[in-house]
Amino acid sequence: MAELEKGPTGRRRGRGARERILGASQQLFREQGINGTGMDQLCAAAEVSKRTAYQHFGGKDELVAEYLRRFDPSVLSGVFDRTDLTPRERLLAAFDVSPGTPLCPYIAAAVELHDPQHPASHCARDYKKAVAARLADTAREAGAADPEQLGEQLALLIDGAAARTQVLDADAFPTAASIAAVLIDTAIAAGEDGRPEEAPS
């Protein structure tokens, strides 16, 4: 028999409270911020009681961390796992962000929380490091001279473009992509110059 719970309106509901809470958090945290969303409002949107919410998540901090983990657990797989693109093209595809995309949730959470020890801040740091690492791995595939440095440079460009787009309400990604192309091509050319010449057969 399915486990039942009572939501705030007294209706009995079936399983799925955890997913409804996470779904409501993804909508409300993106729309009005983490600090601007109270647990009462979140529980009402998820149609669960606060008691049920705290049974699934020890507190709001834990919920915020799980909310971030859900965004992109595979780290931009839609870019880096594409087999139809060359490594160079995959690096540039990371800048193919539609103008209406909200600010990166990891940046938004880190800025809003102001606490480097918050569980969500740890998630944000881990994710940003993972993005730079995937960029570096792809740069290595492309033959870049210093893939780690290029990965960090491109990660910085992506985050800078995301923040500038939000602040200016104007798409900064095309400009960032043009800068990225110069960095990528320079790094690949340097990598080619540093390779030993093949002996004639």
Backbone hydrogen bonds in HBPLUS format (Angstrom, degrees):
<---DONOR---> <-ACCEPTOR-->    atom                        ^
c    i                          cat <-CA-CA->   ^        H-A-AA   ^      H-
h    n   atom  resd res      DA  || num        DHA   H-A  angle D-A-AA Bond
n    s   type  num  typ     dist DA aas  dist angle  dist       angle   num
A0005-GLU N   A0013-ARG O   3.08 MM   8  5.44 148.2  2.19 144.0 152.8     1
A0013-ARG N   A0005-GLU O   2.84 MM   8  5.44 160.6  1.88 154.1 160.7     2
A0007-GLY N   A0011-ARG O   3.11 MM   4  5.70 164.5  2.14 157.4 158.8     3
A0010-GLY N   A0007-GLY O   2.98 MM   3  5.30 161.6  2.02 115.1 119.8     4
A0020-ARG N   A0016-GLY O   2.99 MM   4  6.22 155.9  2.05 153.0 160.5     5
A0021-ILE N   A0017-ALA O   2.89 MM   4  6.11 156.1  1.94 155.0 161.4     6
A0022-LEU N   A0018-ARG O   2.99 MM   4  6.27 162.0  2.02 148.9 153.7     7
A0023-GLY N   A0019-GLU O   2.81 MM   4  5.94 154.3  1.87 144.6 152.5     8
A0024-ALA N   A0020-ARG O   2.90 MM   4  6.06 158.1  1.95 145.6 151.1     9
A0025-SER N   A0021-ILE O   2.90 MM   4  6.11 152.2  1.98 145.2 153.5    10
A0026-GLN N   A0022-LEU O   2.94 MM   4  6.16 155.8  2.00 147.8 153.4    11
A0027-GLN N   A0023-GLY O   3.22 MM   4  6.49 153.2  2.30 142.7 149.2    12
A0028-LEU N   A0024-ALA O   2.86 MM   4  6.01 176.2  1.86 159.4 159.8    13
A0029-PHE N   A0025-SER O   2.83 MM   4  5.48 157.7  1.88 141.7 149.4    14
A0031-GLU N   A0027-GLN O   3.01 MM   4  6.12 154.1  2.08 144.7 152.6    15
A0032-GLN N   A0028-LEU O   2.84 MM   4  5.77 170.1  1.85 155.1 157.6    16
A0033-GLY N   A0029-PHE O   2.94 MM   4  4.45 132.8  2.17 118.2 123.6    17
A0037-THR N   A0034-ILE O   3.24 MM   3  5.45 163.8  2.27 107.0 111.6    18
A0042-LEU N   A0038-GLY O   3.02 MM   4  6.26 161.8  2.06 150.7 156.4    19
A0043-CYS N   A0039-MET O   2.83 MM   4  5.93 161.7  1.87 150.0 154.5    20
A0044-ALA N   A0040-ASP O   3.01 MM   4  6.20 153.4  2.08 144.1 151.6    21
A0045-ALA N   A0041-GLN O   2.96 MM   4  6.22 158.6  2.01 149.6 155.0    22
A0046-ALA N   A0042-LEU O   2.95 MM   4  6.19 148.4  2.05 145.4 154.4    23
A0047-GLU N   A0043-CYS O   2.83 MM   4  5.78 113.9  2.28 135.9 151.9    24
A0048-VAL N   A0043-CYS O   3.04 MM   5  5.23 164.4  2.07 143.8 148.8    25
A0047-GLU N   A0044-ALA O   3.21 MM   3  4.93 145.6  2.33  92.9 103.0    26
A0053-ALA N   A0049-SER O   3.05 MM   4  6.40 158.0  2.10 148.0 154.0    27
A0054-TYR N   A0050-LYS O   2.93 MM   4  6.18 160.6  1.97 154.6 158.5    28
A0055-GLN N   A0051-ARG O   2.97 MM   4  6.22 125.6  2.27 137.7 152.5    29
A0055-GLN N   A0052-THR O   3.08 MM   3  4.99 134.6  2.30  93.5 106.7    30
A0056-HIS N   A0052-THR O   3.19 MM   4  6.53 143.0  2.33 146.1 154.6    31
A0056-HIS N   A0053-ALA O   3.19 MM   3  5.35 128.5  2.47  97.0 109.4    32
A0057-PHE N   A0053-ALA O   2.88 MM   4  6.05 151.5  1.96 148.3 157.6    33
A0063-LEU N   A0059-GLY O   3.18 MM   4  6.49 155.1  2.24 146.9 154.3    34
A0064-VAL N   A0060-LYS O   2.84 MM   4  6.10 158.9  1.88 157.0 161.9    35
A0065-ALA N   A0061-ASP O   3.10 MM   4  6.37 159.7  2.14 148.7 153.5    36
A0066-GLU N   A0062-GLU O   3.06 MM   4  6.30 159.3  2.11 146.9 152.3    37
A0067-TYR N   A0063-LEU O   2.83 MM   4  6.03 152.6  1.91 149.7 158.1    38
A0068-LEU N   A0064-VAL O   3.12 MM   4  6.42 151.2  2.21 146.9 152.9    39
A0069-ARG N   A0065-ALA O   3.07 MM   4  6.37 154.5  2.13 145.6 152.9    40
A0070-ARG N   A0066-GLU O   3.20 MM   4  6.38 138.4  2.38 144.8 153.7    41
A0071-PHE N   A0068-LEU O   3.14 MM   3  5.59 158.4  2.19 113.7 119.7    42
A0075-VAL N   A0072-ASP O   3.07 MM   3  5.34 167.9  2.08 116.5 119.9    43
A0079-VAL N   A0076-LEU O   2.92 MM   3  5.46 160.0  1.96 114.8 121.6    44
A0080-PHE N   A0076-LEU O   2.94 MM   4  6.21 160.6  1.98 168.2 165.7    45
A0081-ASP N   A0077-SER O   3.05 MM   4  5.05 152.4  2.13 126.8 132.6    46
A0090-ARG N   A0086-THR O   2.89 MM   4  6.21 150.3  1.98 155.2 164.5    47
A0091-LEU N   A0087-PRO O   3.02 MM   4  6.33 154.4  2.09 150.0 156.2    48
A0092-LEU N   A0088-ARG O   3.14 MM   4  6.51 157.2  2.20 149.1 154.6    49
A0093-ALA N   A0089-GLU O   2.83 MM   4  6.00 139.6  1.99 140.3 152.5    50
A0094-ALA N   A0091-LEU O   3.37 MM   3  5.61 146.4  2.49  99.4 108.1    51
A0095-PHE N   A0092-LEU O   3.02 MM   3  5.60 160.9  2.05 114.8 120.9    52
A0096-ASP N   A0093-ALA O   2.99 MM   3  5.07 164.2  2.02 108.8 113.2    53
A0097-VAL N   A0095-PHE O   2.94 MM   2  5.60 129.1  2.21 107.2  92.0    54
A0101-THR N   A0098-SER O   3.08 MM   3  5.67 167.8  2.10 125.2 127.2    55
A0108-ALA N   A0104-CYS O   2.96 MM   4  6.21 171.3  1.97 160.5 163.2    56
A0109-ALA N   A0105-PRO O   2.93 MM   4  5.95 157.4  1.98 138.1 144.0    57
A0110-ALA N   A0106-TYR O   3.08 MM   4  6.19 164.4  2.11 143.4 147.8    58
A0111-VAL N   A0107-ILE O   2.94 MM   4  6.12 163.7  1.97 158.0 162.1    59
A0112-GLU N   A0108-ALA O   2.96 MM   4  6.01 159.7  2.00 146.0 152.2    60
A0113-LEU N   A0109-ALA O   2.94 MM   4  5.91 156.9  1.99 152.1 157.1    61
A0118-HIS N   A0115-ASP O   3.08 MM   3  5.42 163.6  2.10 114.4 119.7    62
A0121-SER N   A0118-HIS O   2.91 MM   3  5.16 125.6  2.21 105.1 119.9    63
A0122-HIS N   A0118-HIS O   3.19 MM   4  6.64 150.1  2.28 153.7 162.2    64
A0123-CYS N   A0119-PRO O   3.11 MM   4  6.46 153.4  2.18 143.8 150.9    65
A0124-ALA N   A0120-ALA O   2.88 MM   4  6.15 157.2  1.94 148.1 154.1    66
A0125-ARG N   A0121-SER O   2.96 MM   4  6.18 162.4  1.99 148.3 152.4    67
A0126-ASP N   A0122-HIS O   2.94 MM   4  6.13 166.0  1.96 151.2 155.3    68
A0127-TYR N   A0123-CYS O   2.92 MM   4  6.08 158.5  1.96 149.2 155.2    69
A0128-LYS N   A0124-ALA O   2.97 MM   4  6.15 167.3  1.98 152.8 156.1    70
A0129-LYS N   A0125-ARG O   2.96 MM   4  6.14 157.3  2.02 151.4 157.6    71
A0130-ALA N   A0126-ASP O   2.95 MM   4  6.12 147.2  2.06 140.4 149.8    72
A0130-ALA N   A0127-TYR O   3.04 MM   3  4.95 114.9  2.48  91.7 108.0    73
A0131-VAL N   A0127-TYR O   2.91 MM   4  6.26 149.8  2.00 152.2 160.3    74
A0132-ALA N   A0128-LYS O   3.14 MM   4  6.38 167.4  2.16 146.6 149.3    75
A0133-ALA N   A0129-LYS O   2.94 MM   4  6.13 150.0  2.03 142.8 151.6    76
A0134-ARG N   A0130-ALA O   2.95 MM   4  6.20 153.8  2.02 146.1 152.4    77
A0135-LEU N   A0131-VAL O   2.91 MM   4  6.19 157.2  1.96 153.3 160.2    78
A0136-ALA N   A0132-ALA O   2.88 MM   4  6.09 153.4  1.95 143.1 150.8    79
A0137-ASP N   A0133-ALA O   2.85 MM   4  6.11 155.8  1.91 146.9 153.5    80
A0138-THR N   A0134-ARG O   3.00 MM   4  6.17 158.0  2.05 144.9 150.4    81
A0139-ALA N   A0135-LEU O   2.81 MM   4  6.03 150.9  1.90 145.5 154.6    82
A0140-ARG N   A0136-ALA O   2.88 MM   4  6.11 148.4  1.98 146.2 154.4    83
A0141-GLU N   A0137-ASP O   3.07 MM   4  6.42 151.4  2.15 140.8 148.1    84
A0142-ALA N   A0138-THR O   2.95 MM   4  6.25 144.1  2.08 142.1 152.4    85
A0144-ALA N   A0139-ALA O   2.99 MM   5  5.44 171.2  2.00 154.9 152.2    86
A0143-GLY N   A0140-ARG O   3.04 MM   3  5.12 150.6  2.13 100.6 109.9    87
A0145-ALA N   A0187-ALA O   2.88 MM  42  5.33 146.5  2.00 122.6 129.5    88
A0150-LEU N   A0146-ASP O   3.03 MM   4  6.31 165.6  2.05 158.4 163.1    89
A0151-GLY N   A0147-PRO O   2.81 MM   4  5.93 156.1  1.86 146.2 153.1    90
A0152-GLU N   A0148-GLU O   3.06 MM   4  6.34 157.9  2.11 148.2 152.9    91
A0153-GLN N   A0149-GLN O   2.94 MM   4  6.20 158.0  1.99 150.4 157.1    92
A0154-LEU N   A0150-LEU O   2.89 MM   4  6.08 164.6  1.91 156.3 159.5    93
A0155-ALA N   A0151-GLY O   2.96 MM   4  6.08 154.5  2.02 144.3 151.9    94
A0156-LEU N   A0152-GLU O   2.98 MM   4  6.12 157.4  2.03 146.4 152.2    95
A0157-LEU N   A0153-GLN O   3.02 MM   4  6.30 153.5  2.09 144.1 151.4    96
A0158-ILE N   A0154-LEU O   2.92 MM   4  6.17 158.3  1.97 150.0 155.2    97
A0159-ASP N   A0155-ALA O   3.04 MM   4  6.29 170.4  2.05 153.3 155.2    98
A0160-GLY N   A0156-LEU O   2.86 MM   4  5.95 157.8  1.91 147.6 154.8    99
A0161-ALA N   A0157-LEU O   2.86 MM   4  5.97 157.4  1.91 147.3 153.2   100
A0162-ALA N   A0158-ILE O   2.96 MM   4  6.20 154.3  2.03 147.0 154.3   101
A0163-ALA N   A0159-ASP O   3.00 MM   4  6.23 164.0  2.02 151.2 154.4   102
A0164-ARG N   A0160-GLY O   2.90 MM   4  6.02 165.9  1.92 150.7 155.2   103
A0165-THR N   A0161-ALA O   2.87 MM   4  5.89 156.7  1.93 144.8 151.3   104
A0166-GLN N   A0162-ALA O   3.20 MM   4  6.37 154.2  2.27 140.9 147.2   105
A0167-VAL N   A0163-ALA O   2.95 MM   4  6.21 164.0  1.97 155.1 159.2   106
A0168-LEU N   A0164-ARG O   2.91 MM   4  5.86 170.2  1.92 151.5 154.8   107
A0169-ASP N   A0165-THR O   2.90 MM   4  5.33 122.7  2.24 130.5 142.4   108
A0176-ALA N   A0172-ALA O   3.11 MM   4  6.36 161.8  2.15 150.3 156.1   109
A0177-ALA N   A0173-PHE O   2.77 MM   4  5.92 152.7  1.84 151.7 159.1   110
A0178-SER N   A0174-PRO O   3.06 MM   4  6.33 148.9  2.16 143.3 150.6   111
A0179-ILE N   A0175-THR O   3.10 MM   4  6.43 154.6  2.17 149.7 156.3   112
A0180-ALA N   A0176-ALA O   2.83 MM   4  6.05 157.4  1.89 147.4 154.7   113
A0181-ALA N   A0177-ALA O   2.92 MM   4  6.13 150.9  2.00 144.9 151.7   114
A0182-VAL N   A0178-SER O   3.38 MM   4  6.65 153.4  2.45 138.9 144.1   115
A0183-LEU N   A0179-ILE O   3.06 MM   4  6.42 164.6  2.08 154.7 158.7   116
A0184-ILE N   A0180-ALA O   2.80 MM   4  5.97 165.3  1.82 158.3 162.4   117
A0185-ASP N   A0181-ALA O   2.93 MM   4  6.00 169.6  1.94 147.7 151.2   118
A0186-THR N   A0182-VAL O   2.94 MM   4  6.00 157.6  1.99 148.2 154.8   119
A0187-ALA N   A0183-LEU O   2.97 MM   4  6.11 158.7  2.01 146.1 151.9   120
A0188-ILE N   A0184-ILE O   2.87 MM   4  6.12 155.2  1.93 152.5 159.7   121
A0189-ALA N   A0185-ASP O   2.91 MM   4  6.01 160.2  1.95 144.2 150.0   122
A0190-ALA N   A0186-THR O   2.93 MM   4  6.13 154.7  2.00 144.1 151.3   123
A0191-GLY N   A0187-ALA O   2.97 MM   4  6.14 145.9  2.08 136.6 146.2   124
A0192-GLU N   A0188-ILE O   2.90 MM   4  6.23 149.5  1.99 147.5 155.7   125
A0193-ASP N   A0189-ALA O   2.92 MM   4  6.20 152.9  1.99 146.8 154.4   126
A0194-GLY N   A0190-ALA O   3.04 MM   4  6.19 139.0  2.21 139.1 149.3   127
A0195-ARG N   A0192-GLU O   3.31 MM   3  5.37 156.5  2.37  99.9 106.8   128
